Amino acid sequence: MSKNALFVFNGDPICFVHVLLNALDMKSKGDEVRIILEGASVKLLPELSREENPLNSLWKKAMEAGIVDGVCRACAQKLGSLDDALQQGLELLDDMSGHVGMAGYQERGFIIITF
């Protein structure tokens, strides 16, 4: 079993679908996996919660599986999706000057994968 932290910086929905698919696949194979939204990816939050969005069902599965670790507080605030993160019950991560630090994940044995 491996431990994987998927840091998503890219705000492209085509990229994000691969993050969700890979994370759910890793989880199904017994891996510990965490999805962390950083940078431009936080702008996807309003769309992900909309039922008509093609990514909504995968997003719900990831949320229900407990593999979405949280959202960068600074990026969500700067890019206007802080309220969306809070409405979805996402944790605001800010251990590195308001942003999400990778070091804490490394210290806990996670392999860092960036998108």
N, C-alpha and C positions, 0 to 999 in steps of 0.2 A: 504494500500500500504506500502510495506517495502522497505528499502534501503539496498542493499547488495553489498559489495565490495568483489569480488572473487580474492584473491591473489593466483597466481599459481606459486609454487616453483618447482613442479615436471616436469621434461622434458620428461616424457613418453607420447607418442601420445595417448595411451589408456586412460590415465587420462585426457588429454587435451580435448578429444572428449566429455567427461562428463561435463567438465567446459563449453564448448560451448553450449552443449544441455541444460544444466541447466540455463545458463545465458539467452539464447534465450527464454526458457520457462517462466522464471521469467518476462522478458520484455513483453512477450505476455499477461501475466496476470496482467499487469499494474504496476509491481514493477519497481523501479529505480535500475539499476544494472550496475556495473562497473567491467571490467576484468583488472587485473593488472598482467603483466608478470614479474616475479622475478626469481632469481636463475637460475637453469638449464632449466627452461621453455623458456628462451630467445633463446636457441639453436634451438628451433622449427621454428623460424621466416623464415629462408631461405626456408624451406620445405612448410610452410603454403601458400606461394605465388605461388607455382607451381601448374599449372592447373591439372596435373596428380595425385597430392596428394589427398587421400581420404578426408582429412580434409579441403581442399581448399574451397569447397562450404559453409561449416558451418562458416569458418573463414570470407569469404566474407560477409555472412549474418550478422555476428557480427559486422564487420567493418561498413557495411551500416547502421546498427541499431544504430551506435554511442555508443556502449557499451564497446568498448576497450579503456580504459582510458590511457594506455601507458605502457612503458617498463622501467625497472630499468636501469638507465644509467650506473652505475658501473658494473653490471652483463653483460650487453650487450657489454660493452667495453672489459671486462676481457674474456668473452667467444666467442668473435669474431663475434657478430651479430649486432654491432652498425650500420654499413652501411645498413644492411637489414632493421633495424628499421626505419632509415631515409628514405630509398627508399619507404617504405610502408606508410610514412607520420605519423608514430607513435610518440607520445610525449615521450620525455625522462624525466623520473621522478627521481628526485635526492634530495628531500628536507631533507633527513636524512643522512648526511655525504656521499653523492653521491648515496645513495640507496633510495628506496621508503619507506617513513614512514607510518605506519598505523594510527598514532595518528590523523593526519589531516582528515582522513576518519571518524574516530570515532567522532571527533569534529563536523563533518557535519552530524552526525546521522546515519552513515552506520554501519551495522552489518558486522563484518569481518569474512569471511569464507576462510579457507586455503586449498589448494590442494597440 
